[in-house]
Amino acid sequence: MISDATRNRPVLGRDVAGTFSRWTFLRAVCHRGYVLVSGFYFVVEAHLSASQLLLLGTVVAGTMVLSDIPTGVWSDTLSRKWPIVIGHVFLGAGMVMTGVVTAFPLIVVTQVLWGLGWAFSTGADVAWVTDELDRPDRIARVLAVRARWDLAGQATGMVAFGVLGWAAGLATATVVSGTAMALLGLFVAARFTENNFTPTRERRWNASLSIVRRGLILARRDHEIRLVLAATMIFNGASVISWLFPRQLVNLGFPNDPLLWYTALGIVSYALGVGALHIVEARIEGIGVTRRVYALACFVGVLGLTILAFAPDALTGSVGVLLVSGIAFNVTRASSVIWVNRRTTSDVRATVHSFLSQAETVGKSLGGFPLAFLAQAAGSSAAFVAAGALVAIAGAMVARSRADRPNTAMIGAGGSAPR
């Protein structure tokens, strides 16, 4: 006889996945709307230089480097849900403040708040849906679907806030995006359950140290996790270059109303990303697929950055942006999350995902300052070439690796091999 728990499990699974997808979509709307309007706000209203723009990206990364692991450990020790709620508060505060200041030091403060918000959310979200879904056979596809919903939300956010920024002004659109982000935290508080997470009963300090230790053992012993962390760090040493995309297109002769044109470009970029991720989703379960997809996306990114470096006009430069933002960034990020999640046990899941986030932010911190200096000393084209070289190194590492080994490290770290 089929038990009630077994009979209800698919329904509950659909509800968890649906709630997660809806939240992902709404968060992406607010996030991308903010990134769009604030990117032009920094250039048009605050008059920041290329080096200052890259330094802002480095500030966000540095903030997350310092806060990623503590927030990840909290998610594994006390709660998966409430760090996400707190993250929304920090994100909303930083976004709203951005729309009311123009002095560079104050803008730096807004990005510190922004970085803290992402540190609280990163890792906790994937750990929450993995545990609440409780379906190891479905989680990879759910995370791939999540990536597509994220892109759909970003496209929607670009349309909504692009129009709002054009009609009401960049500052107003920035404040609205922050207010919406903070209110979205109420959705998480009301709709996210924690039926499959039990807070640790150990003393919190001892439990936190134990979780960090087990997470580090897993990350050190597992060949594939080490590979993903190293490649992610190198790749994200180049990703901060995206802060220069609007400026580069304006310099190449973008039309007189760059906000609307960049919005249209962003929509095409996300449509391209959705298509790429749909292909990935259909094939993600195969052996070695994640590694090959990651490497291929890196080489697409190299092509896009090369085009941006030497583009003779805005149209050609836009093709480079599409390849980098539409395919390379989205596919590598989704692939790395799925790859690491497969190799991680529930007791340290948020912590290990925080290692992945920290690899991203360390890479941005290490790459941001040299790229900012290079952009200042030799121009944006030289910075794009250098960023392309970093992406090529990351792709070559993954392509040449001997990945797809049995995950014996997880057993040594105190867990059981995933199915």
SVG drawing of the C-alpha trace seen along z (x, -y; Angstrom):
<svg xmlns="http://www.w3.org/2000/svg" viewBox="-2 -63 51 65">
<polyline fill="none" stroke="black" stroke-width="0.4" points="0.0,0.0 1.2,-3.5 1.6,-5.7 0.2,-9.2 3.7,-10.6 4.7,-8.9 1.5,-9.8 1.8,-13.5 5.5,-13.7 5.3,-14.6 2.6,-17.3 4.8,-18.8 7.8,-18.6 5.9,-20.6 4.9,-23.2 8.5,-23.6 9.9,-23.8 7.1,-26.2 7.6,-28.5 11.3,-28.5 10.9,-29.3 8.4,-32.2 10.7,-33.7 13.7,-33.3 11.8,-35.1 10.7,-38.0 14.1,-38.5 15.6,-38.5 13.2,-41.2 14.3,-43.5 17.9,-42.6 18.3,-43.1 16.1,-46.2 18.5,-47.7 21.6,-46.6 20.3,-48.2 19.3,-51.6 22.1,-51.9 24.7,-51.1 23.6,-54.1 23.0,-56.1 26.7,-55.7 27.8,-56.9 25.2,-59.6 24.3,-61.0 27.3,-60.2 29.9,-60.5 32.1,-57.6 35.2,-56.8 36.0,-53.3 38.4,-52.6 35.8,-53.6 33.2,-51.4 35.6,-48.4 36.4,-49.3 32.7,-49.1 32.6,-45.6 35.7,-44.8 34.1,-46.3 31.0,-44.0 33.3,-41.1 35.5,-42.0 32.4,-42.3 31.2,-38.9 34.7,-37.4 34.5,-38.4 30.9,-37.4 30.2,-34.4 31.4,-31.6 29.9,-33.0 26.5,-33.4 26.8,-29.9 27.6,-28.3 24.7,-30.0 22.5,-28.5 23.7,-25.0 23.5,-25.6 20.4,-27.6 18.1,-28.1 18.0,-28.1 15.0,-30.4 15.8,-33.4 19.3,-34.2 17.4,-34.7 15.0,-37.1 17.8,-39.1 19.6,-39.1 16.5,-40.9 16.7,-43.6 20.4,-44.3 19.8,-44.2 16.8,-46.6 18.7,-49.0 21.7,-49.2 19.5,-49.6 17.3,-52.4 20.3,-54.3 22.0,-54.1 19.2,-56.2 19.7,-59.1 23.5,-59.5 26.0,-60.5 29.3,-60.9 31.6,-58.0 32.3,-57.2 28.6,-56.9 28.1,-54.8 30.8,-52.5 28.6,-52.1 25.6,-51.1 27.6,-48.3 28.8,-47.0 25.2,-46.6 24.5,-45.0 27.3,-42.5 26.1,-41.6 22.7,-40.9 24.0,-38.5 26.2,-36.8 23.2,-36.0 21.3,-34.6 24.0,-32.7 24.1,-29.0 21.1,-29.2 18.7,-29.3 20.1,-26.2 20.4,-24.4 16.8,-25.2 15.3,-23.9 17.5,-20.8 16.4,-19.8 12.7,-20.8 12.3,-19.1 14.1,-16.0 14.3,-14.5 18.0,-13.8 16.7,-12.5 15.1,-15.9 17.3,-18.6 19.6,-19.1 16.7,-19.8 15.1,-22.0 18.3,-24.1 18.5,-24.2 14.8,-25.4 15.7,-27.9 18.4,-29.3 15.9,-29.8 13.4,-31.5 16.2,-33.7 16.9,-34.8 13.2,-35.3 12.9,-37.5 16.0,-39.5 14.5,-40.1 11.3,-41.2 13.2,-43.5 15.0,-45.1 11.8,-45.9 9.9,-47.1 12.7,-49.2 14.1,-50.3 10.7,-51.9 10.4,-53.3 13.9,-54.7 13.1,-56.4 9.8,-57.8 10.5,-58.7 14.3,-59.0 17.1,-56.7 17.1,-57.6 13.4,-56.9 13.7,-53.5 16.6,-52.6 14.6,-53.4 11.6,-51.4 13.7,-48.4 15.2,-48.5 11.8,-48.8 10.4,-45.9 13.5,-43.8 13.0,-44.5 9.2,-43.6 10.1,-40.3 11.6,-39.2 8.0,-39.1 7.2,-36.5 10.1,-34.3 9.0,-34.7 5.4,-33.7 5.9,-31.0 9.3,-29.2 8.9,-26.2 11.6,-24.4 10.1,-20.9 13.3,-19.0 15.8,-21.2 16.6,-20.7 18.8,-23.3 21.8,-21.8 21.5,-20.8 25.2,-21.3 26.5,-24.5 26.4,-27.0 30.1,-27.8 31.1,-24.2 28.5,-23.3 29.7,-26.1 33.3,-25.0 32.4,-21.4 30.4,-22.4 33.2,-24.5 35.7,-21.6 33.5,-19.0 32.9,-21.4 36.6,-22.1 37.4,-18.4 34.9,-17.7 36.1,-20.6 39.7,-19.6 39.3,-15.8 36.8,-16.0 38.7,-16.5 35.7,-17.9 34.8,-20.4 38.4,-21.6 38.3,-21.9 35.0,-23.9 36.3,-26.3 39.6,-26.9 37.9,-27.5 35.3,-29.7 37.9,-31.9 39.8,-32.4 36.6,-32.9 35.3,-35.5 38.6,-37.3 37.4,-38.4 33.6,-38.8 34.0,-42.2 34.7,-43.5 30.9,-43.4 30.7,-46.7 32.3,-48.3 29.8,-46.9 27.5,-50.0 30.4,-52.4 32.1,-50.5 28.9,-50.5 28.3,-54.2 31.9,-54.9 31.4,-52.8 28.5,-54.9 25.4,-53.5 22.3,-55.6 21.4,-58.8 19.0,-57.1 21.3,-54.3 19.0,-53.1 16.3,-51.9 18.7,-50.4 20.7,-48.6 17.4,-47.3 16.5,-45.8 20.0,-44.3 19.5,-42.8 16.3,-41.2 17.9,-39.5 20.8,-38.4 18.5,-36.7 16.5,-35.1 19.8,-33.7 20.6,-32.5 17.2,-30.9 17.7,-28.9 21.2,-27.8 20.0,-26.7 17.1,-24.9 19.5,-22.8 21.6,-22.3 18.6,-21.2 17.7,-18.5 21.1,-16.9 22.5,-17.8 22.1,-14.2 24.7,-12.7 28.1,-11.7 30.7,-14.5 28.0,-16.9 28.4,-19.5 32.2,-19.7 31.9,-19.9 29.2,-22.5 31.2,-24.7 34.3,-24.5 32.4,-25.3 30.7,-28.3 34.1,-29.6 35.4,-29.6 32.2,-31.4 33.0,-34.0 36.6,-34.4 35.1,-35.0 32.7,-37.6 35.4,-39.5 37.7,-39.5 34.9,-41.0 34.3,-43.7 38.0,-44.6 38.3,-45.2 34.7,-46.1 34.6,-49.0 31.1,-50.0 28.3,-49.5 26.5,-46.8 29.6,-44.6 30.2,-45.3 26.6,-44.3 27.3,-40.8 30.2,-40.5 27.9,-41.4 25.4,-38.8 28.0,-36.1 29.4,-37.0 26.3,-38.0 23.8,-35.7 25.8,-32.5 29.1,-32.5 28.1,-34.1 24.7,-32.3 25.8,-28.8 29.0,-28.7 27.2,-29.9 24.3,-27.4 26.7,-24.6 29.0,-25.3 26.0,-25.3 24.6,-22.0 28.1,-20.5 28.9,-21.4 25.4,-20.5 25.8,-16.9 29.0,-16.5 27.7,-17.8 25.9,-16.3 23.0,-18.0 24.8,-18.7 27.3,-21.1 25.4,-22.0 25.0,-25.8 28.6,-26.0 30.1,-24.3 27.9,-26.6 29.3,-29.5 32.8,-28.3 31.6,-28.5 30.3,-32.0 33.6,-32.9 35.6,-31.5 33.5,-33.9 34.1,-36.9 37.8,-36.2 38.2,-36.0 36.5,-39.3 38.6,-40.9 41.8,-39.6 40.9,-40.5 39.1,-43.7 42.1,-45.9 44.4,-44.8 41.7,-45.2 40.8,-48.6 44.5,-49.7 44.8,-48.3 41.7,-50.1 43.0,-53.3 46.5,-52.9 45.9,-51.3 42.2,-51.7 39.1,-49.5 40.2,-47.3 43.3,-46.1 41.2,-45.2 38.8,-43.2 41.7,-41.3 43.1,-40.5 39.7,-39.3 39.4,-37.1 42.8,-35.5 41.5,-34.7 38.3,-33.1 40.4,-31.0 42.5,-29.7 39.4,-28.6 38.0,-26.9 41.2,-25.1 41.5,-23.9 38.0,-22.3 38.4,-20.9 41.7,-19.2 40.7,-17.8 40.1,-14.2 36.7,-14.9 33.7,-12.6 35.5,-10.4 33.5,-8.5 32.8,-10.8 34.7,-8.9 35.6,-12.2 32.0,-12.6 32.2,-9.4 35.4,-10.5 33.8,-13.8 31.1,-12.1 28.4,-11.9 27.2,-9.3 27.7,-9.4 24.8,-11.2 22.5,-9.2"/>
</svg>
